[in-house]
C-alpha cells in the first residue's frame, strides 16, 4: 500500500512545499469519517460509510490570492497543489487588504467532540431511526408511512497552518436524525418533517423527533385554501429559524462592502423591533456550528449582532475587517477542504424573550401559525424580499379554525425584523446551529383564494 | 469576478470511488477518496464486511466493456482554452451589465468548468465510462434605486464545449441579468391573489420540474407516496400536455451518455396527451415496478448512492400561437422568467419563484411586477392548463433531492393557466 502520511505530517509536507516554492500561504486539511443509516418498513435499508481527506492550499503572492485543493496527498500531489495555487494567484487582482492569520489561537474546550461516534454498531445507530418511526406511529394512528427516516453521524479533524506561524487543529463529532412522516385520512395525505442533531450520541431524542414530525403531518390533514388577506403571523421556533437563515447574509461584511446588504451603513441604528436581540455564538458549548477558529485560522467569538433592535456590527474575514477598519471576527467559514472561505454565521440565534408562547397565540383575534414553508432557498438576501409557499393553521382567539394550504406569505426581511411584536421564552436550537424562540409578526401578506 | 475585480481563482481535483453491495433489501455503500488500487480494495472490504454475515461469495462476471454514444459534442475542450480568454469573457460580462443602466450598482460574474470522468462496473459484467464536460457562466447584477436593492440573474450552462460561450451569448446573459435587476427595482410589488397566468416559453421549465417531474420519480411511487403513484395508464393532466425527460438531448445541462448506474440515457415519454405512461427509474425501482429502465439513476459524485431523478425535462410544444395566448387574456399576469422552486410530492403542493413578470391588461403586457411567487397543486394545475403554444424555451438549474445536487435543464412552451394563486404583497 502506498505510504499514507498522518494528517499532521501531510500538513507539514504541504507547508514545506509552500516554503520551498518561496510562497507565503496557508494549508487547510480536513479528514472526515461519516455514515448514515436509512430505514424502511422497520428494517435497515441502506448503510453508507464515507471517508474523505484532502487539503486546500491558499497562496498569497504579492497581495494576490490563489486557491487549489486536492485529495491526492502523495508528495507529488501536494507539490502539484502548491504549484496550481500559485498559478491561480497570478490570475487574481492585487488587494492590499488581503492577509494571512498571524495571531495565536486560544485553547478553548467547546465540548464538540465525542470519540467513536462513527464506530458505534449498526444496531445502535439503526435503533435511533427505528425509534423515531415508532414514536411517530404511536403519536397518531393516521401516521402510516414515511418518506424517509435517516440517522447520520460524522467525526472530523480540521487543521490549519500558515507560513506566518499560525497552526491549530480541532476535532468534532456530529449525529442527527430526521424523518418525514406521512399522515393519511379520507384520501388526503400530508407530510411532516422534523430533524434534530447533537454533538453527542446520547443527546439525541428520537421520540421527540418522531412525535414532532407526526404532529406536523397530522395538523395539515384537511387543509383548505385561505382568502387573500393581511394577518398576524406566528412563527414557531423551527419556522423562525428557517427565516433567520435568510437573514444571515445581511450581516456579511463582504456584502456590506459591495453594496449587497440592506444593513450597510446601519451600525448603531435601529434595524429591528426593540424586542429582538440576535447573537452569533461560535463558542457555544456543544453548539452544532461551534469551532475554536474559522477557515482562515482566526479565533472565533461570541457576538451580539443586533442588541434590542440596534445593529451592533458585521461578520468579518481578515480582508473585510481591514477594509472596515475593524477586528476580524472569525466568520470566514469553510465547508470543506475544496471550498474557499466565505463569510457566514456560526450558531446564529434570536435571544429568548419574555412572552409565553401559548399566551402569544391566545391573545390574537385571528392569526396564521405557519407549519411549513416552501422555496426558502429562493429568498433574495440582496433585496430582502421573500414570497414563499406555505401551510399553516388559521387561528381565531387562539383556537384553530382550520389548517390551510396552497397559500403564500410575503414580505421583506428588514420589515419582518421590525414587525416582531412578541418573542417567546422557548428558545430552541436546530440541526444547523440556528436558534430561535416563537416569534409573533404583527402582519404579513397572505396570498390565496 | 466581483466588484470589478478578479477576486477568486480556484482549481482542484477530487478523486474517489464508491462500492455498493446489495443483499436482499439492504444496500451498503462505502466510499471515499481513492488514490490507488489498494485504497479501492480497502473500500471493497469495508462494504462487504458490513453486509449481513453468512452471504455466499461468488466470482463476479468478467467485465464486458462497451462504448455508449456520446450525446454532447465538445468541439473545444475548455481545458485547452487559455485562462485569459475566460477572464476576458467575465470582464466583458461585467462591462455590458454595468453599461446597461446607471442604476446598476454591483455585478458578480463567474465562470466554472468541470470535467467529470465516470467509470461504472458491476458484478453483472457491465463496464462503461463517460466524460461529462460542464460549463457555467453566471451573471448576477444588482440595481439600486433609493433604498431599494433588486437582483437580476442569468446563466449559460450546459454539458458542452467552450464553443457554447460565444461573445454574443455572454453579452446577452449580462444584458438579461442587468435588465431584470433594473426592471425589478422600478416595479410595483406583485399583488397577492388568484389570477389567470400566462407562462412564457422564455420563462423556462421550473413549473414542469416542480409540479410534475419530482412526482414521477420511481422511488417515491414505489413507496406509494407520490400523488402519481399507481396511476400509470390514467389521465393525470389535460390532453394538451405531453411530458418528456430526455437525457440524450445534445449539449443540455442534464445530458450524459449514461446515468450513474451505467444505464444508457433515454428520451422517455412520461405523460402522453395527459395519460401517465411511466416513471423516472433506476435499476432497482424499474424492476420492482415492472417498468423499463429509463436511465435516471443519478448521483452528485462517488460520495452518494444513485437516486431516481430528472435530466432534461420538458412539456412538448402544442398548437396555439404564443401571441394568441397572450391576446386571449383580458386581465392577468404574464410570467417571463421563473427562478427556483420546490414541491411537497406527498400533497403535490409546489411553489416557484418568478423573477420577471408583468400585468396583462386587455391582452397586452402592462406594468412589471416584482417579488411574485406561484403556488399550486401539480395534478390539479396540469389538468387546468387550457392553451399550449407552439414554441419551446429552456432554462437550467441545479436540482436538490435528499441532499444531493444534480445539474438539470427544463423546458416548456408558452402556456395558459386559467386560475392560480400568485403570492405577493398587499398594500
Interface residues (C-beta under 8 A of the other chain):
Chain A: X1 X2 X40 X43 X44 X45 X46 X47 X48 X49 X50 X51 X52 X53 X54 X56 X65 X66 X67 X68 X69 X70 X71 X72 X73 X74 X77 X84 X85 X87 X88 X89 X91 X92 X93 X95 X122 X145 X147 X148 X180 X182 X189 X190 X191 X220 X225 X228 X229 X230 X257 X258 X259 X260 X262 X338 X340 X372 X374 X375 X376 X377 X378 X380 X382 X383 X384 X385 X387 X388 X389 X391 X405 X406 X407 X408 X409 X410 X411 X445 X446 X447 X448 X449
Chain B: X2 X3 X5 X6 X7 X8 X9 X10 X11 X12 X13 X14 X15 X16 X25 X26 X27 X28 X29 X30 X31 X32 X33 X35 X36 X38 X39 X46 X47 X50 X83 X87 X105 X106 X142 X144 X147 X148 X149 X150 X151 X184 X189 X190 X192 X193 X194 X220 X223 X224 X225 X303 X305 X339 X340 X341 X342 X343 X344 X345 X346 X347 X349 X350 X351 X352 X353 X370 X371 X372 X373 X375 X376 X377 X400 X402 X421 X422 X423 X424 X425 X426
